[in-house]
């Protein structure tokens, strides 16, 4: 439901209900319309969608709850939307995401034209600029995992409703990732998948589906600090990739340029860099 403030006044930015997200399906065109955007718009992952016109949107701003960031797509020259944007973020968006303990507005464009336009719109802000790398899985054999530290006290478990409801295993690490990307365990159990590594009845490495649109899937990997550099993440990701291939899903990987560990893991598994895009943020 749109608030009175969002519907009137000087704001020409409108929030859609989830049932209306498909009204921007025609804007999902271009190489940089990445999986995180499609996953929200197509109703798989939780998020928000803001547009310039509820009935006939030509410009949209999409929030991914998992990423904790916004993406701009569609017509870069929706003047009323662009003119309202900075003020709308200040008075509507910023208070909302501060409640989520966020201290910055993070966003990306979906084309070079959007990059240029966003720099103009937010020229009064103190922008931090970085790069994101997108990888796709190459058609090559998966690496053989090294199991030197993987003895009988470790086990690889499929992440499903049975495991998540098993009180004999501490799956807090897994559940945290699932809720971050899927909103509810029910939503994950319906569309998600994943693997984790259990040691002493505790999940110590988690690799679960994050962004997903029914055709393509991305994994989110977390390893407890004391269990890092043992090859556990590689083992979990390899199992995730195998299952994704069994389901005829394409594999996607998105990480920051400075996240050298993530890049190294992606390339070890066989992902190849497909493109990069610019990430912006400013304090709120």
Phi, psi and omega in degrees: 000131179282135177284163178299321182296320181289330184277333186239205179064215184264000185273125175249042177232127186233136178269135178270150167285153179307327179293346181260356186303327183292351178289349176253015180303327181290348179271355183275063181229142179117152183300325185268011168281090192277178186297323181302321179292309183298323181298323178284309185297324182273004169087014180270316180250148181291147179180187179233153175227130178239140185224171178272340180206123185295320185280319181226072183292136174242346180223142181217152172235119186247130177258129172259121181296324180291316180287330187063043180209170184245152176231139179252133182213164181094209183289122181283349186250031173281091195300313182296319177298310182298320181292331182273343195299309185298317179292320179298318178297318182298315188260339183248307186285312186303311178300326182292316182277341173296327178295344177264014180067027175263144183242005180216156175260113184251135186202163178215152170269173181242018177192162174301326178297320178292322178302315180294317181294318181295324176298325178288314182299320185252032182295339178273359181262157176272091186277134167257133186237133178216181182241145171247141178250135176248130180242150172237149183286127178283157179275084181211161181298146177286152180290152172280126183283148178269127188244030181301320181260006186260080183263192186294347179279352176253150174211146176265125182241139171287136178274111179213181183298326180297313180293316184294340178257006181274105183290349180278350179239130177280105182251026182303319181300318181290313183299324179299316178293318181300313182292326179298319186263333187246347178085314180220156175295326180299316180296318178297314182298334180282318188235345187267179176198169178170176178221152175220162177249126184253135177222128182051046175063029177221135175287118184251349176215130184234135174224099183239157175299134177252269176283139185203136178230017180090345180236331185223150183217147176239150179254150175241122187245132176222133176233133177299144190306317184290351184247011181281160180063032175244002181083006183294319180298319178300315180299315182293318181293320179301317178295321178298316180296317179302314181293323177299317178295322177299331180266007180060037178261140173281148184257136186228146181216127181230125180210163179287148179304325184275355179275079186295328179295318179294318179298315181298319180294316179301313182290329177295321181288332180121009176287146177239140181297129182257314178195174176227160177214166185267136177248131180241154170202154173215153181291148179238000000 
